[in-house]
């Protein structure tokens, strides 16, 4: 295998679909992920390997992988010495950071971490949880949970579980006591690979394209035409921080305007632009936004 090829780990499990969708929007075509842990990608400089996010940072640190995508929580849990190339602001459900929370059943008498002195905690995030309680001077027993941790909340005294929206905790009649750690998705690299000029450039290129795809998720393109006399009224409605492209049309009485906007303002903005005299208004999705 050529030394310039980047062995890239992408997460299996809950982040798998969101990761593959992000790569597709970044311009990469990944196939075979539903059948193989060695999916194909239409880039001869990348070799993909699919692994659990929990173990990704260990393989990157050891040099089995040149780079990988995992959560900051698992970098902390494994104590991995890796290069953090960038943060990737996406997750399986939302763009918000995920939280590891200390939770107990609704009927529990436990109200604060101090109430867990001498108690048993179940979690997948053992090392981080142990440090949390040690820093507070609270003596607890932390047991490793092989998943389905919410179910164990009534078998032990408390759990530490990952949540994005809190819906799973609510569905299991659990309430939060405290946040143990906050995590976002990170693109990481092996330190030796990072010193390799060709691999580093490829890893940086991947990071640029992935972040461009993420930034585009909440944006839309907007095109419109306006009479020259209405142009200033139209421009005043556009977000102040944006710099629209303004160009002449074959009809000298009209001007074309194009800009990228946040999709959340589209519903209010388009009718307002129409009333201000804009015509031929088009909005369209975009795949990448590179700043």
C-alpha angles and dihedrals in degrees: 000000000000113000091232094065112106116224101214126191119209121188122257121207124033096002095044100092094042091049095050091047089051092051090049091053089047089059102264122121113214119188136176096032092128092058107030142038086220102060121182125247127192094238120091091204094061130069113191127214122179117216139159112275088232092069101030098097092052092056091046092050091049092050096244084120127032093210141353148178119243143136123280087234092065092047087056094043093052094039088227121184101215140135113262101217096182146320116262108208099212136095139171096279112010143004090248122106115266118239133213104215135191105232140177135184115280090244094053121115091219111112105163139021089259089064088066095067107140092004133124124253124193121205147134089229096070104155096045091046092050090051092048093056094039090054088054093046092241117143111219138150112241116202126193115245121207093213133288085078095162089067090058094056089094094043095055131026100262143345136219108217139168118251137173103174102011091235095120092051091049091048089055093047094247129142131206122247100178144336112257099186141348120222140188130180116273134196106220135184138201111256094232093047089050089060091055105094097212095045093045092052091050092048090049090049091052090049092051093051095045093050090047089054091048093049090051093057092082098036136084132188118241127201128179145156125229138178112253089245091056096044098098092048089052094047092051089061094055118091109279094229093056123088108208125207109243119192139168124255131213086258100070092207091066137066128202118223127193128180142153115240139178109269092227092070096046096093094055097035101053097057090045091052090050091053090048090059104268119144137181089039113183129178122190139176120254129208102205138021114190115190 
